[in-house]
Amino acid sequence: MSEPIAPSAARPSAAAGREPSASSAPSRLNGDARKGRPNGGAHAGRSNGVATPSALRRAILLFLRQAGPTSPDGLAAALTASRTGVLQQLHALEEAGLVSHAREKHGVGRPRHLYDVTADAQDLFPADYAGFAASILAAIESLGGADLIEDVFAARRRQAGERVRARMAERLPPSASLAERVRALAVLQDEGGYLAEALVDEDGTIRLREHNCAIFKVARENSAACDAEITLFREVLETEVVRETHIAAGDRCCTYRISLPSS
């Protein structure tokens, strides 16, 4: 029976029916913001309650991304939403750092506020980093073959190794046990998006398990990525590491068995 020796980094879970905050906006946005119908939904933000505040937030972000700086009145008109509802969501988005506003003078009277998305909001919009990385590796392979691909991953492994060792040294004393070092490594991998945890069996066997592959598309196309990972673990932990399960091969998780160093 395996027991976790390191809980993975906290991963928040929303209670059923709870309205997400602006800071928990979806990781990707799409839809027809100009028509006020993100993701094919109803007119966002109508006071009759057809659309939710989160749908209005998405519509606001999409519209600002496409149209640029816009006043609350302009947003309300474009999205067929109430001005009050738009202002509420703009304030929430601004608190989350996803939009900002500037004052613009126009004729007589008070200046108007124009809102726009910030650089922090960029990650909410469609992206294809995995596809881009895979195409870059394909281009590298076309220039130098598999050997050059391996050299690229080896260089990346050395860079990653330096970072991992430095961060582990900040968190662990020099006398840390192997289990403690695996625990620290699991936390670092978890922070990198691998949903990692460290486990120890009753017989003392230590395992590092990753429930997600943060570079799945690259790993599926290039075995050198996974080869570099297991080599990195061996170098950082200074002991033998054996892969028992492998996401890229069709398993549900990647599991690594870590052996005690030979005396």
N, C-alpha and C positions, 0 to 999 in steps of 0.2 A: 504493500500500500504506500503510495507516494504522498508526501505531505509538502505543501509549498513552503519554501524557506524564504521566499521573497514575494510579497504581493506585488502584482504589477501596478503601474502608476494608475491612480484613480481615474476611472472612466465614468463620467456622469451619465445617469440614466434618468430620463424624464418620466414622471409619474403619468399614468394614463389620463388623457384629457387635459393635462397641464399646458397652458399656453407658453411656448418657448419665448425666452427673452431675445432682445435684438442681438445680443452678443452670441447667441446660439443660432445665428442665421444659417441656412442650408449651405453646404460646402460648394454647391454649384447652382447657378440660376440660369433659367432659360424661359422662353415664352415671348409673347408679343406685348411688350410693355407699352408701346405707343397706343395700342388699342385698349390698354388697361386690362388685358386678359392674360396674365402670366400663367403658363402651363395649361392654357385652355380653360381656365376657370371663369367664374362669373365676374362681372365688373367689380374690381377690387375696392373695398372700403365703403360700399354703399351703407348708408345709415340703417337700412332695413335688416342688416345683420347677415346678408347672404354670404359675404366674404369675411374671412377672419383677419385680425390684425397682422398675422404673419404673412398672409397673402398680400396685404397692402404694402408691407415692408418690402417684399420681393418686387412688387410692381414699381415702387418708388426707386429702388436701386437699379432696376433694369431701365427705367425711363431716363434716369440721370446719366447712366452709362452711355446711352445712345444719344440723348438730346443735349447733355451738358448742363451748365448751371441754370437752375429754374427756381422761380419763386414758389412759395406754398400755394398761392392762388393758381399759378400755372399748372402745378402738379394736380391740384384738386380738379381742375377743369379737364386735364388730359386723361385722368384716371377715373373720372366720374365718381369722385369720392368727396366727402365733406372736408372743408378746410380744417375743421377741428381735428378730425381723424388723421389727416395728413400731418398736421403739426405735432400731434402726439407721437406718431411714428418717426418723424424727423428728429424729434428730441431724443427718442430712444436710440435711434441709429447714430446720432451725434455723440451720445454718451458712450456708445460702444466703439467710437472711433471710425465708423464706416462712412459717415458723411461729415462735411464741414460747411460752414456758410460764410459769405462775405457780404458786406453792405455796399449797395450801389445807389448812387444818387441819380434820379431821373426827374428832371423838372422841379416843380415846387413840391413842398410837402416833405414828409419823412422819407429817408432812403429805404429802399426795399431790401430784403434779405434774399440772396440767391444761394441755393444749396447745390452741392455737387458731391460725388463719391470721392473718397480718399484713396490713397495708394493701398491702405490696409484692406480695402474692399475688393481688390483685384482678384484675390484667391477665391472669391465667391462666384466668379464668372467662369464660363466654360474654358477648359484648358486641356491640353493633350501632352503633358510632360512625358508620360510614359511612351507615347508614340514617338515623340521627338527624340528621346534618349535611344529608343530602339533603332530609329533611322540613322542616328549619328553612329551607333555601333556598326550598323550594316555598311555605312560609308567607310568607316575605318577598316573593316574586314575586306572591303573591295580594294582598298589601297595596299594593305599589308598582310592580308590573310589571317588565319586563326592565330598565328604567332603574335601578331601585333595586338590582336584583341586580348590575348593573355597578358601581354606586357602592360596594356592599359589597366586591366583589372589588378595586376600586381602592384602597379604604382599607386592606384587608389587604395589598395589594401594597406600599403605601407603608411600612407597618409592617415587612413582611418586608425591604424594601430597606434600611431603617435598620439592622436586625440584621445583614444580610449584609455591608453595607459596614463595619460596626464589626468584625465577625469577620475579614473579609479584611484590614483594616488592622492587626489584631493579628498576622497571619501573614505579611504581605508588606511589603517596603519600598516607599516611594513611587515608586521607579524600576522597579518590577516590570513585566515585559513583558506583552503581551496573553496570550501562551501561559501565563505563570505565573498570571495572574489567572483565566483559564479553568480552569486546574488547581485553584486554590483554590476556585472556585465549584463545580466537580465534586465535590470532597471534601465541601463543605457539603451539596450535594444528596444525596450518598451517605449522609451521616450522617442525612439526613431520610428515608431509606428508598427512594430512587429508583434504587439500584444504578447510580450514575452514574460515568462516566469521561470523561476528556478525551483526544482523539486529534489527531494532526497528520499530514497527508499529506506525501509527498515534495516536493510543490510548495509546502508551507507552509500549506495550508488547515487551519484549526483547526475541530474539531467537539466539541461536548458531546453525549454520548449517555446517555440514561436507559433502562435495561432494565426498569424497573418504574415504574408510576404509583402513588404512595402515596395518591392521592385519586381512584382510578379511578371509583368509583361517582358521585362528585360531578362529575368531569370529563365523564363520559359523558352526564350529564343537563344540564350547564351549560357551554356553550362559553366563557363568561366566565372560567372557571377557567384554561383553557389560554391564553386571550388575556392574562390577567394574568401568567402565567408568562413568556411570551416578552417581554412588555413589561418585566418585572422584569429579565430578562437583558440587554436592551438598555440599560436605565438603569444597571445595576450595572457593565457592561463598557464603557459609553459608546461603543458602536459598533453597526453593523448586525448583526442576528441573523435568520437565515432558518430556518424549520422545514422539514426535508426529509421526515421520517417522523413518524407520530403514532399513539400507542397508542390513543387514544380513537376514531381513525378506522379502526382495525382492523390497524394495523401492529404489528410485534413490539416496537418500541422507539420512543422519541422521539429524533430526531436534530436538532441545531441546528448550522447552519454559521455560523461567526463570521468576519466580514470585518474586515480591518485598517482602522482609522479612515482616512478620507479626509484627505489632506494639504492 
